Amino acid sequence: MQKYFFSIVMALLVLLTGVSCNNTNLIESSSNRGPGGTTTIYKDINPPHKPIQNSSVTGQMILSSYSGSYALLIGESDYSNGWPNLNSIPQELEKVETVLKAQGFKVEKSLNLNASELKARFERFVNDYGYKPNNRLLFFYSGHGYTDSGQGFLVPTDAPNPETNLEDFLKKSLVMTDITALARKMRAKHVLFLFDSCFSGSVFKAKERPKVPRQISKLANEPVRQFITAGSENQTVPANSTFTPAFVDALEYGLGDLTEDGYITGQELGLYLQNEVPKYTSQTPQYGKISDYNLSRGDFVFIVGANAVPQHQNSQQVAQVSNNISTAEQLAEIERLKREKAEAEAKAREAEAKAREAEAKARKAKAERERLARIAAEQKLKQTTAVAQVPVVSLPTVLPKPEPQSGKVFRDTLRDGSQGPEMVWIPAGSFRMGDIQGGGYSDEKPVHRVSIDRFAMGKYEVTVGEYLRFVKATGKHAPEWMEKGSSYNIKTGSNNYYKELGSALTNKNHPIVGVSWLDAVAYAKWLSQQTGKKYRLPTEAEWEYAARAGTETKYWWGNNIGSNKANCWNRYCKDSFKYTAPVGSFSANPFGLYDTVGNVWEWTCSEYKGKYQGSEQTCKNSASIFVLRGGSWNIYARRTRTASRNLDVPTVRDRFYGFRLIRTP
């Protein structure tokens, strides 16, 4: 196990441009943010100004599409519990703040936060700005960091030294997997993380050196989560940063504009830093994208030499922004806009036709109901008239079918005679929903009472065996880790994201992972067709009601996670499973449900809202963000509480995501 201190500069949307480190005075320093030693740093940078050539229509259009630019600067310099102070950070952040404001960012800055303040500040910034789809964000964090067992941690000012008190350090520090989880959840179009650190590149989609693009592609407008680190995993970082001044200078001067088209992409910035920073220090910056196809297609775009990013311009204004734009480019752009308009009009006509068709069907159905009602009334009148003439005959009483008993386990039969998943009847009732015990997150409020009708819920999370039977029957919705055309083989080489789970992916008694909300809904629809019963995902309220099972504690067994009661990060749950556990490996809750704490995050059919306002009690057929519940095998205990919420887009397939279904009476 190797441990490294690091200062993390994290940007959820980088702003502008290249770096300049030439014509420097070299001095020696024996202080760094790593284990120790002498590090060369630089000062008195006076880079030349590059010529500006505003010639990219696509670059200008992407810039104009941003609805807002926001930056959060966090500096941790005054430590109180065994870590050395980092006195240069406040001055470094002042320079970052100045250059960000010059580029049109609204800047928020916080210094010297303790553990609870640091986590809350992250969440508040993301809640305020991270879920608007056209925002660009910048998150700049500078302070100590730590690596343990391959995981990186941000170090708040009150965290103890892990070499003397590792347990308390882990409780207070902020694990980097939470940061990457935020990157996936946010809806902001462009997000860039910069780490002035020796941070592992495991979050990257690829570690290979990027190639300089010839021009800004229209694909750059798609979402992206990019990462630039100041060094490789085994390199220390100086206390007086070399990476941060180079980055700041990059925003003032156009040296990152490698294609000299008047714009700088995140790809250009990463490549420039890879080449420039090693000239003045032993650091070797790394560059890459998150390992998620939907979040790795785009690229950041920034204009060179502007005092602010243009806002809210339409496409016709953008097409006239530069005299250097060629007539061919303008005509191509106009044709694209025409096609988009024609497609929108066609969709509108199609929707209108469907609405008319639905209205006609409704009128026809109403007329049929009225006809049947008249027939029934006539028959009743005839029976009443004839009753005096017909002798009374005693008939056996037809008793109503008894309602299923709460807690009873049953399985519906599929068309081929096989059995569906085991289901448990959950009684109707009411409960208090949300952060009852306190200490939770802001989106778990307000605590409110909800009434729930009777329903049946999966005794276990849907298993690999159950889900792959559906894949085999339909030929669709195979999880990403499956070989094309195969039912049980694990991908190798190109899909290392799932490779570590090994046999857990194909063990039929483990919960299915790597399925999206859309996949789960398709499985529920297929199961409904096979059984003739109505299966669906639970609402968020139904899920919490079933998981609580009449309790109001953090977990159904109490307020402490305990030992070997659930499958989460081993440091907290102290269970014996490295990855997913076979369903039913731990005790059931009072309703007879297993694994409502940990194992895999479970999709619900409720749309995510930052505060409870009723959507938690409804089931959506479509939405931009859906709620997941229950925690997973790699998460810490706080996130596995019954009240804890997670969220993601319906198309995301993740190795931590699974589901269970409910069946209505």
Secondary structure, DSSP 8 states (H G I E B T S, - for coil): -----------SS--S------S-EEEEE--BSSS---EEEEE-------------HHHHHHHHT-SEEEEEEEE-----SS----TTHHHHHHHHHHHHHHTT-EEEEEES--HHHHHHHHHHHHHHHTTSTTEEEEEEEES-EEEETTEEEE--TT---TTT-HHHHHHHSEEHHHHHHHHHH---SEEEEEE-S---GGGBS--S-----SS--GGGGS-EEEEEESS-TT---BSS-SHHHHHHHHHHSGGG-TT-SSEEEHHHHHHHHHHHGGGTSS---EEEEBS-GGGBS---EEESS-SS---S--HHHHHTS-TT--HHHHHHHHHHHHHHHHHHHHHHHHHHHHHHHHHHHHHHHHHHHHHHHHHHHHHHHHHHHHTTTS---------------TT-EE--B-TTS-B---EEEE--EEEEES-SSS-S-GGG-S-EEEEE--EEEESS--BHHHHHHHHHHHS----TTB-TT-SS-B--STTHHHHTTGGGGT-TTSB--S--HHHHHHHHHHHHHHHSS-EE---HHHHHHHHHTT--SSBTTBSS--SSSSBS-HHHH--S-SS---TT-S---TTS---SSBSSEEEEEEE--SS-SSGGGS--S--S-EEEES--TTS-GGGGSTT-EEEE-TT---TTEE---EE--
